[in-house]
Amino acid sequence: MSDSDTTTIALACQGGGSHTAYIAGVLAELAPVIDVGNGGVGDGSDHDSSSDGSDRDGTDTSNGRTDRGYRLTDVSGTSGGASCALLWWYGLLTSGPERARTLLERFWTRTAARSPLDAITNDAAVGTVTLENSGVPVPDVSPYASPASAYARTRLRNLLTDLIDFERVPDLAARSRSSLHVGAVDVVRGVPRVFRSRAVTVDAILASAAIPTLFPAVTIDNRTYCDGLFAANPRSPTSYRVRRKTLPTSYGSSRSTRVLGRTSRADCARSPIAEASYRRTSRSRRT
């Protein structure tokens, strides 16, 4: 397939419960048709194992081909979507589509409520949220004083570092045409912060998922960050160009999740950055 026949895409992955789980499935299905332009990385020779014997990289000789239908320029993620985007991007770059799918599956399998304690904790959390949303007064517990928050944060950190060798991320970013973007919010200034490719660390992922009511904020380079959903998904530098058209690709509402398609104004209603992208797209269509 020639370059002229390849569709260039960028993807934005929203966080938030069922949205994130759905996105993981979409990314897994897209993996075999994505070209990340990895400059020879992940040609099947990379293999590493984490301390507990689980593979971080695996092997897959299919990566690097140019006969895939979509060339990825950027993938962005926020909150749980940041974890999915990172695992997918890392898997594609290190070993190919099968590894990307394996990492996503392993992440979601290990975060599932499998033990009785996990099930009880999950049911209690869901029940509390349901009561609160129905108007029943529920006492607030600061995540800074909650052992459960500290445990959950440590568990997520250990899971991410088990699946991802973060020391490899800068090199992978330097050798790939595809960029990774992770969104968080600067707590003090109230503005979004986008961690780009080589700046993506485990702390950046934790910051992007730090919902203020559930987890403590994360300090990175003397600045404090919380969940990126409070300022929407980051916009990629390419303005999400698909062939010669500019299309926003954002998961912007509970009613609709779009992949490689046009996003309506309603889908952008909860996303300032997506809204700005929608306005630019509307102007480009009129011209």
Buried (B, 14 or more C-beta within 10 A) or exposed (E): EEEEEBEBBBBBBBBBEEBBEBBBBBBBEBBBEBBBBBEEBBBBEBEEEBEEEEBBBBBBEBBBEEEBBBBBBBBBBBBBBBBBBBBBBBBBBBBBBBBBBBBBBBBBEBBEBEEEEEEEBEEEBEEBEEEEEEEEEBEEEEBEEBEEBBEBBEEBBEBBBBBBBBEBBBEBBEBBBBBBBBBBBBBEEEEBBBBBBBBBBBBBBBBBBBBBEBBBBBEBEEBBBBBBBBBBBBBBEBBBBBEEEBBBBBBBBEEEBBBBEBBBEEBBEBBEBBBBBBEBBEEEEEE
